[in-house]
Amino acid sequence: MTRPVAVVGGGSWGTALANAAAMAAPREVVLWLRDPASARAMAEARENARYLPGVPLHPGVRPTADAAALRDAEAVLLVTPAQTLRGVLTGLRDALDPAAALILCAKGIERGTDAFLTDVAAEVAPGAALAVLSGPSFAADVARGLPTAVTLAAPEPGLAAALAASLSGPSLRVYHGTDMRGVEIGGAAKNVLAIACGAVIGRGLGESARAALVARSFAELRRFARAYGARPETLMGLSGLGDLVLTAASPQSRNFAFGERLGRGATPLEAACGKLAEGALTAAALVGLARRRGVEMPVAEAVAGVVAGDLSLDDAIMGLLSRPLRAEDEPAG
């Protein structure tokens, strides 16, 4: 029996990753939730009735709200929303083994600071071994054991390979690499761009328009990633192109669904439906970082303007359609 793995965050993605980690090896997986009542309910029902109803919790998963249960974990998957990472990690830092690897599983950029999540974690837990997990995956698929492939990146190749092997199981295939920045940029930026794709479908502009938008969005993603030191091959992989294609094409994606509702005339508040769409929270930070490096991201800027209420959807569409024609491989979108 190996040391436990811990998952911090009892939403759909946290529960799915806890199930996957339990399927990968005969060990205990501690699933930490902030709310004791929710942890008890999940432990008794053996399912996450709120976020993944009908999906059984693996026998190896132990839900708890006791932070002391995290101490023995050799790896901790941080699966809280991007905007809460700083607060949650600050609160739990003293409960964690200083030698434990921290695997960041949220997809976003911190609002207010425009900080990448690896930088947030490095600031809160200096010296901790960090890794990033991202890729084309829906929580319900992973939790049910449907075939899924994702990418894990850590600065040290041996650590990346060991963590990937530790989490890979019968249905979850975890590839590994060392380009943490590229993996986290792919995960964060694709959420913003998927909102635009959802809006196109919601507005009834058709599949041809969506395909064009996916291609131009990917061009933006690559330009941004290059400006921040990511490797081009990372963005061509699971955490870049793969995740964008999935998120930009399915209503299972909260970001696509948010955009689709915008396209049908909902306000940003109405379009959220009380659910988290990380892309809506990340849009302004992504655009701010792009401007800082002189990267043109017209699709992301349009999304940020619509989400902020500074731009109507029709004006955003008109603005994109009226951009000057240029060679496809020119650097601007």
N, C-alpha and C positions, 0 to 999 in steps of 0.2 A: 504494500500500500504506500503510495507516494504521499507527500505533504498535500494538504488541502489547497484548492484554488478558491479564491473569493471573487464574487461579483457584487459590485456596489451599484444598486439601482434595481428596483423591482418593477419596472415598466415592461412593455412587451419585448424590447430588445434585450434587456437585462435577463429576463426570464428565459428567453430563447437561448442566449449564450450560456446560461447556467445549465440548461438541459444538454446543450452540445458538449460542454466541458465534462459533464458527468458521463456522457456516452463515449467520450474519447478515452477514458482511463478509469480503472477501479479505484476511485478516491472520493472523498467527500468534497462537495462544492458548497461553500457557504454563500447564500444569497442574502445580502444585507439590505434591509429596507429601513427607511427613516422612521416609519410609523409602526409602533408595536402591534396595534390592532390588526393592521394589514398583514404583518408577518405571521401573527397567530392564525388568521383566517386562511392564509395560503398554506400554512403547515397542516392545518386540520383538513382542508378541502383537497389538498394535493393538486391544486391548479391555481392559476392566476385568473380568478373569475372576472376581474375587471378588464384586463388587457388581452388575455388569451383564453377566453372561455372554451371549455371543451378539450383543451390540450393538457393531458396529464403531466404533472411535474415528475421528472425522473426520480426514482427512489434515492439516488445519491445526492439530491439537492436538499439542503437544509435552510429553509427561510428563517431569518432571525433579525431582530432589531438591536441585538447586543453587539456593540462595537468590539468588545473583547474577543469575540469569536473570529475576528479578522487577523489576530496576532500571528497565528501559525501558518498563514497562507504564504506560499512561495511566489505566487503571482496574483495580482489584484486587477481585475478588469473593471475599469471605471466607466459605467454605463449610465451616467446621469446626463441630462441635457447640457449642451455646451455652455449655456449661460449660468449654470449652477456649479460648474466644475470647481471653480476657485473656492467657493464657500464650502462645498462638501469635502473637498480634499483637505482644506484647512481644519475642518472639524474632526476629521478622522486621522490626520497625520500621525498623531502620537499613539494611536491604536495599532498602527501597522508596523510590521517588521521592517526596519530600515533597509534590509537587504532584499526585500520583495520587489519584483519587477512590477511597475505600474503600466498597465496597458490601456491606452486611451481609446475609447470606442465611440465617443460622440463625434458628430460631424458638424463643425461650425467654427466661427471666429468670435472671440469675446467682444461684446459691444462695449463702447466707452473707451477701451484701451486699444482696440483693433489688434489684439494679440492672438497669435496662433495658440492652440491648446497645449502644444508641447512647451511653449514658452511659459504659459500659465503654470503648468505642472512643475517645471524646473524652478520657477520662482517660489512656489509654495513648498515644494519638497526638494530642496537642493541636494544634489548627490544621488538621488534615486535613479535606478535604471529604468529608462522610459522606452515604451514601444507604442506603436499606433496600429490599430486594426480597422480596416475599412474594405469596402467592396460591394458588389451588387448582391444585396440580400434583403429579403423581407423576413421580419421576425416570425411570422406564422409558418413560413416554409422551414426555417431553421429549427424552430421548436418541434415541429412534427417530424423532423428527420428527413426532409426532402433534400436532394442533392444541391449543394451550394458551394461556391468557391470564393474565398476572400483573400486579402493580402495583409500580412503583418510585417511591419518594418521596425527595426531597432538599429542604432548606430553600429553595434558590434555584430558581425555576421554570425558568430557562434550563438549569441543570445537570441538573435532573430530566429535561427534555425531550431533552437531548443524550444522556444515558446511556440513556434508554429507546430512542431511535432507534438507538443503537449496538448494542444487544442484540437488537432486534427483527429477526426473520428470516422465512423462508417459513412457518414453523409456530408460532413463538413470538411472540405479540403482547404487547408491554410497554406498558401504560398508565402514565401518570405523574401525580404530584401533589406537594404540599409537606407533607403531614401525616405526617411520619416517625413520630411517636408513635402515631398511629392505626394505621398499617400494622404496626408492630412489636407493638402490643398484640393486634391481630387474630391474627397468626401465633402468638404465644406462648400466648394464652388458649385458642384453639380446640383446641390439643393436649390440654390438661387436660380440657376438656369432652367431647372425642371419646372419652376413656377411659370416661367415664360411659355414653356411647351404646353403646360396645362391650360394656360389662358388662350392659346391659339386654338386648341380643341374646343374649349368652352365657348369661344366666339364663333365657332363653326367655320373656321378658315381652312380646314381640311388637312388630310394626311400629308399632302405634298408640302404644305407650308410647315408642318411640324418637322418633316425630314430636313428641310432646308435650315430650320432653326436649330435643330440638333447639331448639324454640321458646323454652322457658324458659332454656336455656343461652345463647341469643342475647340474651335480655333481660339476663342477668347480664353478658355481654360488653359490651353497650352501656352499662350503668350504670357498669361499671368504667372503660371508655374515657372516658366523660364526666367522671368524677371526676379523670382524669389529663390533661384538656385536649385530648382527641382530638375530631375533628369527626364528628358523627353520620353524615354522608354517606360518610365513609371506611369505617365499619363496615358500611354497607349494600352495599359494593362487593365486589370480588374478594378483598381481603385479610381481610375480616371474614366476612360471610354466605357468600360463595362458598367460602372455604376451610373454614368450619365444615361446610357441607353435604357437601363432598367427604370430609372427614376423618371425619365421623361416620357415614358410610354404606358404607365399603368396607374389606374386610380387607387391601387393599393398604397401608392406613395402619398404620404400626407402633403408633400410639397406640390406634386402634380395635381392632387385633388384640390388643394388651396387655390392654385392657379386656374383650374377649370371653373371653380365657383366665381372667381374674379371675372373670368371671361363671360360668364352668364349674367353678370351685372351686380354681383354681391360686393359690398364694401369689404375692405380688408378685415374688419372686425367680424362681419358676418361670415366671410369666407373661412375664417379660422374654425368656426363651429366648436369653440372651446378646446380644440386640440392643438398640439404643438406642431408648427411647421418651421423647422430650424432655418430654412432658407429665408423666411420672412424676417427673422431676427438677425441673420448674417448679412443680408444684402447691403446695407449701408456700410458695414465694416469692410466687406469685400471691395466695394467701389472706392472707399477711402484708401485702402492699401494699393489698389490699382493706380489711382491718381498719384500717389506718393512716388511710384516708380515710372510714371508716364506711360502706363499701359492702357490702351483703348479697350473698353469693354461695354459697347453700346447696349447689348442685351441685358447685362447685369445692371447697368445704369437705369434702363427702362423699368426693370423690376423694382429697383430701389425707389424710384420716383413714384410708381403706382402704390407700393406698399406704404410709403410715407404720406400718401394723399396729395403729393405735389404735382401729379401728372395723371390725367385720365388714361384709361386703357386705350381708347381710340387714338388719343394723341401719341401715346407710346408706339402703337402699331404704325401710325403714319410717319413718325419720326424714323423708325427703322426702315420702312419701305422707301423713304425719300433720301436715304444716305447716298452719296455719290457712288457711281459704279466704278469698280476697280478690278485689277487682276486678282484672282482668287487667292493667290499665294502672297499678296502684299501683306505687310504686318498689321494693318488696321482692319477692323471688321466691317 
